[in-house]
């Protein structure tokens, strides 16, 4: 029992703490493996890749998935509350990073290529190993209610914009603005200030209406930026207070 407990404590320090030499080396190892995996994923998309190249990439993927699987199982093993970790944000990310590989075993990879895109979830795993990214994640948590309220308002504004341009342009361009739903594409590209130019108003009323929608669109871009910036300042302040308490 003592030996088992000692092994568990050492494993916990390895996978959960970055203030020890072993934990720091493990952290850099996992980060390097994530970057290498993403590079390998990109190489797979090269046209006319040789059979040997594909085989080597497949072997590399097996090794990477094996390491990430062991890491996931180790984190479950050392967790104080295992169910809480499994259903936590990072627990779900760790699972999503490996589950597509096991789902595609023995299947035609061409038919499940979409599942392999879940390997891009590895990018999110980097949040665990970066203090700045972790602070950015906490900023989203801090501002989540304000962001949810904002996006709900943005959806309402999007719908109202589609209705408005439909009323102005339907008679002049019935083939383009044939319904409110057809007008949603114009509303989306205009409110986001992208303005593809494939759909645009030709009536005076429609052009004036578009001007006001564009002005509102500038606010749609600025408001979430301000919310996140404020939340980042708050997260940074919390870090400083926590550090001061530790010192």
C-alpha positions as CSV (number, residue, x, y, z in Angstrom):
1,X,0.0,0.0,0.0
2,X,2.8,2.4,0.8
3,X,4.6,1.7,-2.4
4,X,1.4,2.1,-4.4
5,X,0.6,5.4,-2.7
6,X,4.2,6.6,-3.3
7,X,3.9,5.7,-7.0
8,X,0.5,7.5,-7.2
9,X,1.9,10.6,-5.6
10,X,4.9,10.7,-7.9
11,X,2.7,10.2,-10.9
12,X,0.4,13.0,-9.7
13,X,3.4,15.4,-9.4
14,X,4.5,14.4,-12.9
15,X,1.2,15.0,-14.7
16,X,-0.4,17.8,-12.6
17,X,2.5,20.0,-11.3
18,X,4.7,22.1,-13.5
19,X,6.8,23.5,-10.6
20,X,9.0,20.4,-10.4
21,X,11.8,19.5,-12.9
22,X,10.1,16.2,-13.9
23,X,6.7,17.9,-14.3
24,X,8.3,20.7,-16.3
25,X,10.0,18.2,-18.6
26,X,6.7,16.2,-19.0
27,X,4.9,19.5,-19.9
28,X,7.4,20.4,-22.6
29,X,7.3,16.8,-23.9
30,X,3.5,16.8,-24.3
31,X,3.6,20.3,-25.9
32,X,6.3,19.2,-28.4
33,X,4.2,16.1,-29.2
34,X,1.1,18.2,-29.9
35,X,3.0,20.4,-32.3
36,X,4.6,17.4,-34.1
37,X,1.1,15.8,-34.4
38,X,-0.4,18.9,-36.0
39,X,2.5,19.1,-38.4
40,X,2.1,15.5,-39.3
41,X,-1.6,16.1,-39.9
42,X,-0.7,18.9,-42.3
43,X,1.8,16.7,-44.1
44,X,-0.9,14.1,-44.7
45,X,-2.8,16.6,-46.9
46,X,0.1,16.9,-49.4
47,X,-0.8,15.5,-52.8
48,X,1.1,12.5,-54.2
49,X,2.5,11.6,-50.8
50,X,4.4,8.3,-51.2
51,X,3.1,5.1,-49.6
52,X,6.1,4.9,-47.3
53,X,5.5,8.5,-46.2
54,X,1.9,7.6,-45.3
55,X,3.0,4.5,-43.5
56,X,5.5,6.4,-41.4
57,X,2.9,9.0,-40.6
58,X,0.4,6.3,-39.5
59,X,3.1,4.8,-37.2
60,X,3.8,8.2,-35.7
61,X,0.1,8.7,-35.1
62,X,-0.2,5.4,-33.3
63,X,2.7,6.4,-31.0
64,X,1.2,9.9,-30.3
65,X,-2.2,8.4,-29.5
66,X,-0.6,5.8,-27.2
67,X,1.1,8.6,-25.3
68,X,-2.0,10.7,-25.1
69,X,-4.0,7.7,-24.0
70,X,-1.6,6.9,-21.2
71,X,-1.6,10.6,-20.2
72,X,-5.4,10.6,-20.1
73,X,-5.6,7.4,-18.0
74,X,-2.9,8.7,-15.7
75,X,-4.8,11.9,-15.0
76,X,-7.9,9.9,-14.2
77,X,-5.9,7.6,-11.9
78,X,-4.4,10.5,-9.9
79,X,-7.4,12.7,-9.9
80,X,-8.9,13.4,-6.4
81,X,-12.4,13.3,-7.9
82,X,-12.3,11.2,-11.0
83,X,-15.8,11.8,-12.3
84,X,-15.3,15.5,-11.9
85,X,-12.1,15.4,-14.0
86,X,-13.7,13.1,-16.7
87,X,-16.5,15.6,-17.3
88,X,-14.4,18.7,-16.8
89,X,-13.3,21.0,-19.7
90,X,-9.8,19.5,-19.9
91,X,-11.0,16.0,-19.3
92,X,-13.4,16.2,-22.3
93,X,-10.6,17.8,-24.4
94,X,-8.2,15.0,-23.6
95,X,-10.9,12.4,-24.5
96,X,-11.8,14.1,-27.8
97,X,-8.1,14.2,-28.7
98,X,-7.8,10.4,-28.8
99,X,-11.3,9.0,-29.3
100,X,-11.4,9.6,-33.1
101,X,-8.4,7.3,-33.6
102,X,-10.2,4.4,-31.8
103,X,-13.5,5.1,-33.7
104,X,-11.7,4.8,-37.0
105,X,-9.9,1.5,-36.3
106,X,-10.9,-1.1,-38.9
107,X,-12.9,1.4,-40.9
108,X,-12.4,3.0,-44.3
109,X,-10.6,6.2,-43.4
110,X,-12.1,8.0,-46.4
111,X,-15.6,7.7,-45.0
112,X,-14.5,9.0,-41.5
113,X,-12.1,11.7,-42.5
114,X,-14.2,14.2,-40.6
115,X,-13.6,12.4,-37.4
116,X,-9.9,12.7,-37.9
117,X,-10.3,16.5,-37.9
118,X,-10.9,16.2,-34.2
119,X,-7.2,15.9,-33.8
120,X,-7.2,19.7,-34.1
121,X,-8.6,19.6,-30.6
122,X,-5.0,19.1,-29.6
123,X,-4.6,22.8,-30.0
124,X,-7.0,23.3,-27.1
125,X,-4.8,21.0,-25.0
126,X,-2.1,23.6,-25.2
127,X,-4.2,25.8,-22.9
128,X,-3.3,23.6,-20.0
129,X,0.4,24.2,-20.5
130,X,0.3,28.0,-21.2
131,X,-0.3,30.5,-18.4
132,X,-1.4,33.2,-20.9
133,X,-3.8,30.8,-22.7
134,X,-5.2,29.7,-19.4
135,X,-5.8,33.3,-18.4
136,X,-7.5,33.9,-21.8
137,X,-9.8,30.9,-21.0
138,X,-10.6,32.3,-17.6
139,X,-11.4,35.6,-19.2
140,X,-14.0,34.0,-21.3
141,X,-15.5,32.3,-18.2
142,X,-15.6,35.7,-16.4
143,X,-17.3,37.4,-19.4
144,X,-19.5,34.4,-20.4
145,X,-22.8,36.0,-19.2
146,X,-22.1,39.3,-20.9
147,X,-21.0,37.6,-24.1
148,X,-24.1,35.3,-24.1
149,X,-26.3,38.4,-23.7
150,X,-24.4,40.2,-26.5
151,X,-24.6,37.3,-28.9
152,X,-28.3,36.8,-28.2
153,X,-28.8,40.5,-29.1
154,X,-26.7,40.1,-32.2
155,X,-28.9,37.3,-33.4
156,X,-32.0,39.4,-32.9
157,X,-30.3,42.3,-34.7
158,X,-29.3,40.0,-37.6
159,X,-32.9,38.9,-38.0
160,X,-34.3,42.4,-37.8
161,X,-31.7,43.5,-40.5
162,X,-32.8,40.7,-42.8
163,X,-36.4,41.8,-42.4
164,X,-35.6,45.5,-43.0
165,X,-33.6,44.9,-46.2
166,X,-36.3,42.5,-47.4
167,X,-38.9,45.2,-47.1
168,X,-36.7,47.7,-48.9
169,X,-35.4,45.5,-51.7
170,X,-37.9,42.8,-52.4
171,X,-39.8,44.7,-55.0
172,X,-36.6,45.9,-56.8
173,X,-34.7,42.6,-56.6
174,X,-37.2,39.8,-56.0
175,X,-34.7,37.2,-57.3
176,X,-32.1,38.2,-54.7
177,X,-34.2,39.2,-51.7
178,X,-37.0,36.7,-52.3
179,X,-37.6,36.1,-48.6
180,X,-36.4,37.1,-45.2
181,X,-34.4,33.9,-45.0
182,X,-32.7,34.7,-48.3
183,X,-31.9,38.2,-46.9
184,X,-30.0,36.7,-43.9
185,X,-26.9,36.2,-46.0
186,X,-26.8,40.0,-46.8
187,X,-27.5,40.8,-43.1
188,X,-24.7,38.5,-41.9
189,X,-22.0,39.9,-44.3
190,X,-23.1,43.5,-43.7
191,X,-23.3,43.3,-39.9
192,X,-19.9,41.6,-39.7
193,X,-18.6,44.4,-42.0
194,X,-17.3,41.8,-44.5
195,X,-19.4,43.0,-47.4
196,X,-18.7,40.4,-50.1
197,X,-20.5,42.5,-52.6
198,X,-22.4,39.6,-54.2
199,X,-25.7,40.9,-52.7
200,X,-26.3,44.6,-52.3
201,X,-29.1,47.1,-52.2
202,X,-30.1,49.3,-55.2
203,X,-32.9,51.3,-53.8
204,X,-32.4,54.6,-52.0
205,X,-34.2,53.3,-48.9
206,X,-32.1,50.1,-49.0
207,X,-28.8,52.0,-49.2
208,X,-29.8,54.3,-46.3
209,X,-30.8,51.2,-44.3
210,X,-27.5,49.6,-45.1
211,X,-25.6,52.6,-43.8
212,X,-27.2,52.2,-40.4
213,X,-26.7,48.5,-40.4
214,X,-23.0,49.0,-41.1
215,X,-22.7,51.4,-38.2
216,X,-24.3,48.8,-35.9
217,X,-21.9,46.3,-37.4
218,X,-18.9,48.3,-36.1
219,X,-20.3,48.0,-32.6
220,X,-20.8,44.3,-33.0
221,X,-17.0,44.0,-33.7
222,X,-16.0,46.3,-30.8
223,X,-18.3,45.2,-28.0
224,X,-17.0,41.6,-27.5
225,X,-13.4,42.9,-27.8
226,X,-14.1,45.3,-25.0
227,X,-15.7,42.6,-22.9
228,X,-12.9,40.2,-23.3
229,X,-10.2,42.9,-22.7
230,X,-11.9,43.9,-19.4
231,X,-12.1,40.2,-18.4
232,X,-8.4,39.7,-19.2
233,X,-7.5,42.6,-16.9
234,X,-9.6,41.1,-14.2
235,X,-8.0,37.7,-14.7
236,X,-4.5,39.2,-14.6
237,X,-5.4,41.1,-11.4
238,X,-6.6,37.8,-9.8
239,X,-3.3,36.2,-10.7
240,X,-1.4,39.0,-9.1
241,X,-3.5,38.8,-5.9
242,X,-3.0,35.0,-5.8
243,X,0.8,35.4,-6.3
244,X,0.9,38.0,-3.5
245,X,-0.9,35.7,-1.1
246,X,1.5,32.9,-2.0
247,X,4.6,35.1,-1.4
